[in-house]
Amino acid sequence: MSRNLDRRRFLGRSAAATTGLAIGANLTLPAVHAVGSDAIRVGLVGCGGRGTGAAEQIMRAGKDVRLVALGDLFRERLESSFQALGRAGGENFAVTKERCFVGIDAYKQVIDSGVDAVLLATPPHFRPAHVEAAVAAGKHVFVEKPVGVDAPGTLRVREACRVAARKGLSVVSGLMLHYDESMQRTIEQVHGGAIGRIVALECNYNVGGLWVIHRQPGWSDMEWQLRNWYYFTWLSGDHIVEQHVHLLDLVAWAMKGEYPVRAVGSGGRQARTDRVYGNIYDHHAVRYEFAGGPRCYSSCRQQDGTANEISCFAFGTHGTADLLKRSIAGERPWQYETAAGKKVRNIWGGHQEEQIAFVESVRSGKPIDNGEYMCQSTLMAIMGRMATYTGQEVTWEQVTASKEDFTPTRYEFAPHAVAPVAVPGVTKLS
């Protein structure tokens, strides 16, 4: 199978993409369960690792859930997801060839395929358009983090979430720690005064490098960037937005939903300098300042051969909370333990629980609205990137007023220049 798509197919205009006959003719179909009228019908937009994982989890969230449609920009990624989900889903997998869609407009076909809810898990650049379309069509949405790569897009999502609330639609965020019971209990301790008044916070997401997709002969600029999306700011937002947003969101949660008033930072790329790494940084360090004085010292790094640390702390007048270890030291020491008396080993709990909550909200008619915090936390991450890229102090007002919009003039497999790597002191706020 050719890995290249011509311009017409990329734009989603081919008969295959339009009718859903976009999946390989030689694909072996799993046994498909007939969908009952009382089943919750779900579609997946974005068939990469996270999207496939979310789809597996929602199929495990209830017997009355049926995954019925898949959409992705790339045929081979959809086929891989189709096979994996068919093996994992059992009777809850009800996707047919006619409900598999490939192309830039695949999200529209998934939304229009008769689903009740959609899982949105493409590269973050596309999140605003996809959320807007799903809400306009009256669909419940699961929205993977982050919800945008720039402030204008993120504010579009926030407005769409407000429309969803008025329509009685659920908006569930992929910031899954909010759904982890052990983290909920830990935050309750912090909010209940176990560490006193918070005076400072620290969060670190320092890890090695991730996957990378090398350019292949015949790929246009746009196709390569879309396949290697993590390393282009216009598609991922940089890793401070795409990955570190989890810990920045946790900081804001500990602060009872308060967000910083200003930020200053530094960053750059020292280890990942080859053009295959696009134009994002490989490290960021940001000091966030909150009204009333508390500061958060934030760092994130993706460099091989360096010390790994994923941690988040809240320092109070009477103690310290180690949030990811679900523990408190100080005047009121505390440690979360499971019913079996064990400490939590998986610091990233909540993936399955968020899908169970999503399904229950649709089933019960009691919508969930995570829109505000998922948008605000994305803006906090964007604020940090703006500070590191420019070397300037950035206020919250400057972030929300920013006109920096990474949307390209058109989506087609054609030349698409890579923006220069940001240079602090040279790159300007916009």
HUURVEN-V299202 format. One record per run of one state. SS is the DSSP state (H for helix, E for strand, L for the rest). FROM is the first residue (numbers start at 1). TO is the last residue. If there is no record, write none. Layout:
# HUURVEN-V299202
ss,from,to
SS,FROM,TO
SS,FROM,TO
This chain:
# HUURVEN-V299202
ss,from,to
L,1,6
H,7,10
L,11,14
H,15,19
L,20,20
E,21,21
L,22,39
E,40,45
L,46,48
H,49,59
L,60,64
E,65,72
L,73,74
H,75,92
E,93,93
L,94,96
H,97,99
E,100,102
L,103,105
H,106,111
L,112,116
E,117,120
L,121,123
H,124,136
L,137,139
E,140,143
L,144,150
H,151,167
L,168,170
E,171,173
L,174,175
H,176,179
L,180,180
H,181,191
L,192,197
E,198,207
L,208,220
H,221,227
L,228,228
H,229,231
L,232,232
H,233,236
L,237,238
H,239,242
L,243,244
H,245,254
L,255,261
E,262,268
L,269,274
H,275,277
L,278,282
E,283,289
L,290,294
E,295,302
L,303,308
E,309,316
L,317,318
E,319,322
H,323,325
L,326,326
E,327,330
L,331,333
E,334,335
L,336,350
H,351,364
L,365,368
E,369,369
L,370,370
H,371,390
L,391,393
E,394,395
H,396,400
L,401,430
